[in-house]
Each structure stands twice: as structure tokens, then as C-alpha cells.
Amino acid sequence: MKALWVSLVLLFFTLDHSVALNSPPKVQVYSRVPGEFGKANNLICHVSGFHPPEINIEVLKNGQEMTAARQTDLAFEGDWHYHLTKSVPFTPSSDDKYACRVTHLGITKTFVWESDM
């Protein structure tokens, strides 16, 4: 009976982990408060639902990485999908373009911040 229980537990963890294999990230790019040109704000890139955990997130201004960006610690849900948030202070202007570039499993995608202005 104990061997059966151990086998079932191992099967559960194997199945649970396999559900998350090679899951692409979901990406949201938004500002802390509604964007207003010339007013200080925070640009946020929230990346969730991905597996495996190896990922690179860059916050961009006019195609160049914003080096002052800070990233949260890697966290995961019970189903082994991970999430991270990267943010940076910024003051939007009508001449600048902001985006989040995410590389996961060798695939790079860029997500543009759409201001509410």
C-alpha cells in the first residue's frame, strides 16, 4: 500500500510539472497611473504564466534599454508557471516610444506601451 501511495504522489508531481512545460509568457505593459505627458510615472512590464523560468525582460525607451529598471524576484504559482515584474520611473513625452522586450525559449517579442493620452 505504501508503494502505491508513493507512486501516486510521484505521478502527481510529474503530471503537475509537465502541464507547465514550455509555456510562453503573457506580457502586460502599463503605467502605474494613467499616462500624462510631462508628469512623472512608473512604467511596468508584468510577465506571467511562463515556464521554464529562464527569461530576459528589457524595458525600452526609443529602442534602448532603460538601465534604471528594477526587477522583482522570480515567483511561481502552484502549477509551476512563473511571473516577474520589471519597472522603471519615467516621464512620458509625445516624442518617445516605450516598450517591453521579452526573450523566452529563444523567442523575442516586443510589447509597446499604449498611453491613455
C-alpha positions in Angstrom: 0.0 0.0 0.0 2.8 2.4 0.8 4.5 1.7 -2.5 1.2 2.6 -4.3 0.9 5.8 -2.3 4.5 6.8 -3.2 3.8 6.0 -6.9 0.7 8.1 -6.9 2.5 11.1 -5.3 5.3 10.8 -7.8 2.8 10.6 -10.7 1.0 13.7 -9.4 4.2 15.8 -9.2 5.3 14.6 -12.6 1.9 15.4 -14.2 1.6 18.7 -12.4 5.1 19.8 -13.6 4.5 18.6 -17.2 1.5 20.9 -17.6 3.8 23.9 -17.4 6.5 22.7 -19.9 7.3 25.3 -22.5 4.6 27.8 -21.7 5.1 31.2 -23.4 4.8 34.3 -21.2 1.8 36.6 -21.1 3.0 40.2 -21.1 1.3 43.4 -19.9 2.9 46.8 -20.3 1.2 49.7 -18.4 1.9 52.8 -16.3 1.3 53.0 -12.6 -1.2 55.8 -13.0 -2.8 56.9 -16.3 -0.1 58.5 -18.5 0.1 62.2 -18.8 2.9 63.9 -20.9 5.4 65.6 -18.7 4.3 64.0 -15.5 6.5 61.5 -13.6 5.2 58.0 -13.6 6.4 54.3 -13.5 6.4 52.1 -16.5 5.6 48.5 -15.6 6.2 45.3 -17.5 4.4 42.3 -15.9 5.3 38.9 -17.3 3.4 35.8 -16.2 2.4 32.3 -17.0 5.7 31.1 -18.4 7.8 28.0 -18.0 10.7 27.3 -17.8 11.9 30.2 -15.7 14.8 31.3 -17.8 13.6 34.7 -19.3 15.1 38.1 -20.1 13.0 41.2 -19.8 14.1 44.7 -21.0 12.2 47.9 -20.6 12.9 50.2 -23.6 12.8 53.9 -24.4 13.1 54.5 -28.2 14.5 51.0 -28.6 17.2 51.4 -26.0 17.2 49.6 -22.7 16.4 51.7 -19.6 19.1 50.8 -17.2 17.4 52.1 -14.1 14.7 49.4 -14.3 14.3 47.1 -11.3 13.0 43.6 -11.4 11.1 41.6 -8.7 12.3 38.2 -7.6 11.1 35.3 -9.6 7.9 33.8 -8.2 5.8 30.8 -9.2 2.3 29.6 -8.9 1.3 26.1 -7.7 1.2 24.9 -11.3 4.9 25.8 -11.9 4.1 28.8 -14.0 6.4 31.8 -13.2 5.9 35.5 -13.0 8.1 38.6 -12.8 7.6 42.4 -12.9 10.1 44.9 -14.1 9.5 48.6 -13.7 11.2 51.9 -14.1 10.5 55.6 -13.3 9.7 57.6 -16.4 8.2 60.8 -17.6 6.4 60.2 -20.9 6.6 62.6 -23.8 4.8 62.6 -27.1 8.2 62.1 -28.9 9.2 58.9 -27.0 8.2 55.3 -27.6 8.2 52.9 -24.6 8.1 49.1 -24.8 9.0 45.8 -23.1 11.1 43.3 -24.9 10.8 39.7 -23.6 13.0 36.8 -24.6 11.9 33.3 -23.6 12.9 29.9 -25.2 14.9 31.8 -27.8 11.9 33.8 -29.0 12.0 37.6 -28.6 8.8 39.7 -28.7 8.4 43.4 -28.1 5.2 44.8 -26.5 4.6 48.6 -26.8 3.2 50.8 -24.1 -0.1 52.3 -25.2 -0.7 55.6 -23.3 -4.2 56.6 -22.3 -3.5 60.1 -23.7 
